[in-house]
Amino acid sequence: MNILAIGNSFSQDATRYIHRIARSDGFNLNVTNLYIGGCPIDRHFRNMISGSRDYELEYNGELTFFKVSLEEALLNREWDYITIQQASHRSYDYDSYQPYLNEICDYIRELCPKAKLLIHQTWGYENESIRLKDTGYRSHEEMFKDIEKAYNKAAKDVNAEFIIPSGKLMEMLLENGIEKVHRDTFHLRRGLSRYAVGLLWYSLLSGNDISENTFCDFDEEVTSEEIAIAKKCVKELIK
């Protein structure tokens, strides 16, 4: 299985562990992330038009030090899934998605007609985040409510195959006793949160059960209790 994520640091968070999670199940999965920090949809659109080689190519969660254009990445191989997302600081405002999102998705389908197009739902900022206050929201939950609404509309407007609900998963982790899902009030924790989102992507895209998945090679400590909570939340969400 080949996955291409067109994104930013939030898709970087999401794709860090998925290859190794799959490998621990003996499942052949490779993921490529097109990375520009904080990149919003309108910049992806401008890159599409210009052909700029502005993307840092990340492969299976690792930086390759190659720079590519959007077209080069799309034509590099036959993709099974291609994901797109909005930058976090605009994710709650659907007006910022269009008309760029429709144009990009038409372009993706023209170059990669066999690929399934997915919307990757990002997450809200931590309650104590200065970034949250700058958006005008008073709570993480309030921000995520609008994020979820915007991504639902995006998926409908571009007729996406489905949404990967990473933002909803973060809400569920908090509801299930995880005190902190962010590392800097907006990016995911390098251990638990990235792991949980990796499990979600793997389970949704492969259809495989993650109950007995043995992956545990994290960038920071994750307890056995946290692993159990992550698996529980992913399985409940997929249901």
Disulfide bonds with the S-S distance in Angstrom:
none
